[in-house]
Amino acid sequence: MKRSANPQPARCSLYLGVLLLACTLAPAHAAPTDAPLATEPAPAQPAPTAPTAATPVAEFPSRWSGPLHAGPQTLTVDLRVTSPTEATLSIIEQNLADAPLKAVQITDTQMSFRLLVPPMPAAAAADFALKISLDGRTAEGTMTQGGARLPITLKRLESGQAAAVLNRPQHPKAPFPYEATDVTFPNPDTGGTLAGTLTFPRADANTRGKLTAVVLISGSGPQDRDGTILGHKPFYVLADALTRAGIAVLRVDDPGVGASTNPYTSHGSKLPPTTDVFVTDALAAVAFLKEQPRIDPARIGLIGHSEGGVIAPMAAVRSKDVAFIVMLAGTGVNGREVLVSQLAALDRASKTPMQEAHQGAAFQAWLLELLASDLSDEQLKATLAKLAADGGTDTLRFNHPQRTALLDPTTISPWLRSFVKLDPALALRQVSVPVLVLQGGLDCQVVAEVNLPAITRALLQPRIGTPVPDVTVRLLPALNHLLQPAVSGAPDEYAAIETTIDPEALSTIVQWTVARAASIPPAPAAPGSPPARP
C-alpha cells in the first residue's frame, strides 16, 4: 500500500521492506565527482560483433543461469533468450520475473543487454556485457550500473535442466484445512478497487459462531497480497498460520499491484498517495469484513508490518470497528529520525568506512531538512536540480549516486515528503484497544533501540477519559526487520535466510491474536437475523 523511498546517500533506502534492483546493485558509496550527469546511461562496452558467415549463430531459444556478485550479496540471475535480439531476465531474490530486456545483442561469442524496469530511473539502468566460452556453455562478464562494475557468470542450461530455486520451507503447501476465496472491494475515499484473498477456517465443531478476522497491512513499496519479497511470502505464511488457528484473514494487493487498481493514475484521485491516505485502504478492508456473514463485526483486528505497523494504530484511532492491533517492526518516532537511525544501522552492519559513513549521513541530514521544509514541490525540484548540476553546496560535495538521487522524482514524492514529518506517537497516544508490539533486535531498517521505547511510552501514556490499553511488547533480540533469525540484520542477508518468519515470532502473533479475540465479547445478533453458520 506504500511507495518506495530514496532518501539515503548513495543507495536506495531499504525502508520498510522494499528492495529495488536499482538500490541493491548501486555501490554503497562513491567518491564525490563533478562529472556531468547523464540522463541516459551509455550502452555496455564492448558491444558484441555481428555474426558473419564464418561465425556459427548461437542456438535459440536458450536459457542461462548463474550468480551476480553485488558486494556482500549474491543474486541469482536467470536469462531466457528467445532470439538474437529478444530476451528476458529474472532475479529470484528480488521478485524480478521475466523482465523484458532492451538493446539485446547475442551471438555465439558475446551477449549484451540492458535492464530497465519501472520504477528504476533511466540513470539506474543496468548494462550487461558477457563473453561466451568456446564451448558455448559459460558466459562471463560484468554488469555496469551507477558507476559500479559487478562480475557475473552464467552457465547455459541443458534442455529440461531447472534453474536454481530458493528454498523456502515455510511456504504453505496444499491440501489446506481452510477455504480461500479471491475477493474485491472498493475504497470510496480514493475511488480505487482493492483485490485480495480471504481465508476462512472450515466450518466444524471448533468454529461454531462467527469468526474473528484480521486484515494484514504491508510495509512501504508496492507489494502483492502475499507480501512477496526476495522469494519469501511472509503474509502467505502468516495468513496460513492464523487461519489454521481459527482466524479469518484478509490479505490484499497494494493499489496498482496484482488485481488492485491504481486510483492515483487510473481514476484521477485528488488524494496524494501518502501514509495518511493508505489508512483508508485498511479501513475499507475492515468495512468489507463487517459485511461478511461469517465474520463477527466486533472482533476485527489489524496486523501491520513496518509502515503497516504505523497505519494500524492510525486506523484504530479513526474507527471503532477495529478491535485490536498488532505492530510488527513498526515505527515510534518521526520519519526523519527513522531514516537517520536506519542509515547509521545499515552503515554499521555493512562496515562502511567511517569517512564515507559521515559524508553519507551529512548528505542525508541536508536532504531530509529540505524535504521537511515548506518549499513547494516545484521549488524543491528546481533547488535539487541546480545543486545536482553544481555537484553540491558550499560545504558538502555530492557523489554521483547522490546527484542522481536528487533528480529522481521519488525523492520529492508526496509519500516521502509527508513521511519525514509523520509522528506515529500522535496516534499511539490515542489507541484504546489491545496492542501487540513485536520488534527484532537486529532490525537495521526500523531500529529497535530508537523506536521500541517511543512506541511503549506513547501507548502507556496516561490519558484523560480513556483507560491505558492492554499492551504487550516483545523484543526478539536475534531477529531482523522481516522477523527472520539473522546474523547482522543487514538487508543483504534477507534472501539467503531460508526462514520466512521466525517460529517464535509466528507463534507469538497467533497465540496473542487468538487469546485477545477470545476476550472480546461477540457482537449481539441483529433482530431477526439467522443463526450463525455451525
Salt bridges, closest charged atoms under 4 A:
ASP34 OD1 - ARG397 NH2 2.72
GLU40 OE2 - ARG114 NH1 3.56
GLU59 OE1 - ARG156 NH2 3.73
ASP78 OD2 - ARG63 NH2 2.67
ASP98 OD1 - ARG80 NE 3.54
ASP127 OD1 - ARG114 NE 2.65
GLU158 OE2 - ARG137 NH1 2.45
GLU179 OE1 - ARG294 NH1 3.76
GLU179 OE2 - ARG533 NH2 3.81
ASP182 OD1 - ARG225 NH1 3.39
ASP226 OD1 - ARG251 NE 2.80
ASP240 OD2 - ARG244 NE 2.88
ASP253 OD2 - ARG225 NH2 2.73
ASP276 OD1 - ARG318 NH2 2.21
ASP296 OD2 - ARG299 NE 2.95
ASP321 OD1 - LYS290 NZ 3.29
ASP347 OD1 - ARG11 NH2 2.76
ASP347 OD1 - HIS29 NE2 3.59
ASP377 OD1 - ARG417 NH1 2.80
ASP390 OD2 - LYS386 NZ 2.81
ASP443 OD2 - HIS481 ND1 2.79
ASP470 OD2 - ARG516 NE 2.71
GLU504 OE2 - ARG474 NH2 2.73
